[in-house]
């Protein structure tokens, strides 16, 4: 009798262990995501994913959350407010000084330069003959190839009101590529000039890298269920130019890289924002300071997707 009881208990124990092991195999939890393996009526394996609200609520006990290595991938463009009509008028009266580049003569004379965004300064920055005046089309970009890539080394979110109203700030690098559709060339010097080139470029771009700090006020509609929450973040962003260069590729000259500040604005200030639903996050940046120090009055903006954010 005793042997039968022991055998029955052992069978129950082994069955429970096998069932628990099978349940463990069929259920996987990765942080707040639960994946359950099941079968259809035809016997095919199916997987269903659920969010563990308990995990999310446990995280809400912390007021400060940190993310490392948040990435942005998007596209650049700019609003061009340059004084092209004024530059055309000034091209009728070029300066007395002259500079020689690629077989052509351009007005030059550092002492007589205008460092603002007037038509005079634009004509000095991108000098043209009156018969062929400067137009906005010369600085047209190829949007699909003007890539914006940002790496936020650290991003933090600070709870203000019940985790629905938060403060988000970060530190990272903004890397902007401006791919030109026309054959223009930045000529470094004191000061920079932009000329019409005689070469047909297969690639012609300006690259600018900034170290930046965004500061945003964030609204989260459902902190306990991040996968179903709607988020909006709005704020400001400041940056400092670390380096800039141009890259041109052509049959005549091959691959040419030039590193210079190209009279780009050292400091950058603008608006930044983010809209998200669940894991899908979109970001946007709108500069309030021009891309260049003087002459060209272009205000860059970028839009794209954010990965590994809050």
C-alpha positions in Angstrom: 0.0 0.0 0.0 2.8 2.4 0.9 4.6 1.7 -2.4 1.4 2.6 -4.3 1.0 5.9 -2.4 4.7 6.8 -3.0 4.4 5.8 -6.7 1.2 8.0 -7.1 2.9 11.0 -5.4 6.0 10.6 -7.6 3.8 10.5 -10.7 1.9 13.6 -9.7 5.2 15.4 -8.9 6.8 14.5 -12.2 3.6 15.5 -14.1 3.5 18.9 -12.3 7.2 19.5 -13.1 6.7 18.6 -16.8 3.7 20.9 -17.0 5.6 23.7 -15.4 8.6 23.2 -17.7 6.3 23.2 -20.7 4.6 26.4 -19.5 8.0 28.0 -19.0 9.0 27.0 -22.6 5.7 28.3 -24.0 5.9 31.6 -22.2 8.8 34.1 -22.6 9.1 37.4 -20.9 11.4 40.2 -22.0 11.2 43.0 -19.6 7.6 44.3 -20.0 6.8 42.1 -23.1 5.2 38.7 -22.6 5.3 36.3 -25.6 3.0 33.2 -25.4 3.3 30.2 -27.7 0.0 28.5 -28.6 -1.5 26.3 -31.3 -4.4 26.8 -33.7 -7.2 24.2 -34.3 -5.1 22.8 -37.2 -2.1 22.3 -34.8 0.0 25.2 -36.2 2.2 27.1 -33.7 1.2 30.8 -33.1 2.8 33.5 -31.0 0.9 36.2 -29.1 2.5 39.2 -27.4 1.1 41.0 -24.4 2.4 43.9 -22.3 2.9 43.2 -18.6 1.3 46.2 -16.9 2.7 45.1 -13.6 6.2 45.6 -14.9 5.3 49.0 -16.2 3.7 50.0 -12.9 6.8 48.8 -11.1 8.9 51.1 -13.2 6.7 54.0 -12.4 7.9 53.9 -8.8 11.0 55.6 -10.1 10.9 59.3 -10.9 14.0 59.4 -13.1 14.5 57.1 -16.1 17.6 56.9 -18.3 18.1 55.7 -21.8 21.5 55.2 -23.4 22.2 55.5 -27.1 19.0 56.8 -28.6 19.1 57.1 -32.4 17.4 59.4 -34.9 17.3 58.8 -38.7 15.6 61.3 -40.9 16.0 63.9 -43.7 17.2 67.5 -43.8 16.0 70.6 -45.7 15.9 74.3 -45.0 13.7 77.4 -45.3 15.5 79.8 -47.6 14.9 83.5 -46.6 18.0 84.9 -48.4 17.7 88.3 -50.0 18.1 87.2 -53.7 16.6 90.3 -55.2 19.0 92.5 -53.2 21.9 90.3 -54.3 20.8 90.7 -57.9 20.8 94.5 -57.6 24.2 94.5 -56.0 25.6 92.3 -58.8 25.3 95.4 -61.0 27.9 97.1 -58.7 30.6 94.6 -57.8 33.3 95.4 -55.3 36.7 96.8 -56.2 38.7 93.9 -54.8 38.8 90.6 -56.7 39.7 86.9 -56.1 40.7 84.4 -58.7 39.4 80.8 -58.6 39.1 78.2 -61.3 39.8 80.6 -64.1 37.1 83.2 -62.9 37.3 86.5 -61.1 35.0 87.3 -58.2 34.7 90.3 -55.9 36.7 90.1 -52.7 38.0 92.4 -50.1 37.7 91.4 -46.4 37.7 95.0 -45.2 34.7 95.9 -47.2 32.6 92.8 -46.4 29.1 93.0 -44.9 28.5 90.3 -42.3 24.7 90.3 -42.2 21.9 88.9 -44.3 21.5 91.8 -46.6 21.6 91.6 -50.4 25.1 93.2 -50.2 26.4 90.4 -48.0 24.7 87.7 -50.1 26.3 89.0 -53.2 29.7 89.0 -51.5 29.1 85.4 -50.1 27.9 84.0 -53.4 29.1 86.5 -56.1 27.5 86.3 -59.5 27.5 88.4 -62.7 24.5 90.6 -63.4 23.8 88.6 -66.6 23.5 85.4 -64.5 22.1 86.5 -61.1 22.0 84.3 -58.0 18.7 82.3 -57.5 17.3 80.0 -54.8 17.5 77.1 -57.2 21.3 77.1 -56.9 21.0 75.9 -53.3 18.3 73.3 -53.9 18.8 70.1 -52.0 18.0 66.5 -52.9 15.7 65.7 -49.9 16.0 61.9 -50.1 19.8 62.1 -49.9 20.1 64.9 -47.3 20.3 62.6 -44.4 20.0 63.6 -40.7 21.5 61.1 -38.2 21.6 61.8 -34.5 23.1 59.9 -31.6 21.8 60.8 -28.1 24.4 59.3 -25.8 22.2 59.8 -22.8 18.5 60.7 -22.5 16.6 61.1 -19.3 13.0 61.6 -18.3 12.0 63.2 -15.0 8.5 62.8 -13.6 6.7 66.0 -12.8 3.0 65.1 -12.4 2.0 61.4 -12.1 4.3 60.4 -14.9 1.9 61.9 -17.4 3.8 65.2 -17.4 7.5 64.8 -17.7 10.7 66.7 -18.5 13.0 65.1 -21.1 16.5 66.2 -21.8 19.5 64.6 -23.6 23.1 65.1 -24.7 24.4 63.9 -28.1 25.6 64.5 -31.6 23.6 65.8 -34.6 25.0 64.9 -38.0 23.5 66.8 -40.9 24.2 66.1 -44.6 23.0 68.7 -47.2 23.1 67.1 -50.6 23.1 69.8 -53.3 21.3 69.3 -56.6 23.4 71.9 -58.4 27.1 72.2 -59.2 28.1 74.8 -56.6 31.4 74.8 -54.7 32.3 76.3 -51.3 35.6 78.1 -51.5 37.2 78.3 -48.0 39.0 81.5 -47.0 38.5 84.8 -45.3 35.8 85.0 -46.1 34.1 81.9 -47.6 32.6 82.1 -51.1 30.1 79.9 -53.0 30.7 79.8 -56.7 29.1 78.2 -59.7 31.4 75.4 -60.8 32.2 74.2 -64.3 32.3 70.5 -63.2 29.3 68.2 -63.2 29.3 66.5 -59.7 27.8 63.0 -59.1 27.9 63.9 -55.4 28.1 67.3 -53.9 27.3 67.8 -50.2 27.9 69.9 -47.1 28.3 68.1 -43.7 27.8 69.8 -40.4 28.1 68.1 -36.9 26.9 69.6 -33.7 27.0 68.7 -30.0 23.4 69.4 -28.9 21.2 69.5 -25.8 17.4 69.2 -26.2 15.0 70.1 -23.4 11.4 69.1 -23.8 8.1 69.0 -21.9 6.5 65.6 -22.4 2.9 64.4 -22.1 2.1 60.7 -21.8 -1.5 59.6 -22.0 -1.1 56.2 -20.5 2.2 55.7 -18.5 1.1 52.2 -17.2 0.7 50.8 -20.8 3.5 52.3 -22.9 2.5 50.1 -25.9 -0.8 51.9 -26.1 0.1 55.4 -25.0 0.1 58.6 -27.0 2.9 61.0 -26.4 3.7 64.5 -27.4 7.0 66.4 -26.5 7.8 70.0 -27.3 10.8 72.1 -26.3 14.0 73.8 -27.3 17.4 72.6 -28.5 20.8 74.3 -28.5 24.0 73.1 -30.2 27.5 74.0 -31.0 29.3 73.3 -34.3 32.1 70.7 -33.9 33.1 70.2 -37.5 32.0 70.7 -41.1 33.3 69.7 -44.4 32.3 69.4 -48.1 32.6 66.3 -50.3 32.5 66.3 -54.1 32.8 63.5 -56.5 33.3 64.0 -60.3 35.1 62.4 -63.2 37.4 65.4 -63.7 38.6 65.8 -60.1 37.8 62.5 -58.5 36.9 62.6 -54.8 37.6 65.9 -53.1 37.1 66.7 -49.4 37.6 70.1 -47.8 37.4 70.7 -44.1 36.6 74.2 -42.9 34.0 76.2 -41.0 32.7 77.6 -44.3 31.3 80.6 -42.4 28.7 78.4 -40.8 27.0 79.6 -37.6 28.9 78.3 -34.6 25.9 78.3 -32.4 22.5 76.7 -33.2 19.2 77.2 -31.4 15.8 76.0 -32.3 12.6 74.1 -31.5 12.4 70.4 -31.2 9.5 67.9 -30.8 8.4 64.3 -30.7 5.1 62.5 -31.4 4.7 58.9 -30.5 2.2 56.1 -30.3 3.5 53.0 -28.7 6.9 52.1 -30.1 6.5 54.3 -33.2 8.2 57.7 -32.6 8.6 60.7 -34.9 10.9 63.6 -34.2 11.4 67.1 -35.7 13.9 69.9 -35.3 13.4 73.5 -36.6 16.3 75.9 -36.3 15.7 79.5 -35.3 19.2 80.6 -36.2 20.5 80.6 -39.8 22.8 77.9 -41.0 25.4 80.4 -42.1 27.0 83.3 -40.2 26.0 85.8 -42.9 24.9 86.1 -46.5 22.7 83.0 -46.9 19.7 83.2 -44.5 18.7 79.5 -44.5 16.9 77.9 -41.5 17.4 74.1 -41.4 14.8 71.6 -40.3 14.8 67.8 -40.0 12.1 65.1 -39.6 12.4 61.4 -39.1 12.1 58.4 -36.8 13.5 57.9 -33.3 14.7 54.5 -32.1 15.2 53.3 -28.5 13.6 56.4 -27.0 11.1 56.6 -24.2 
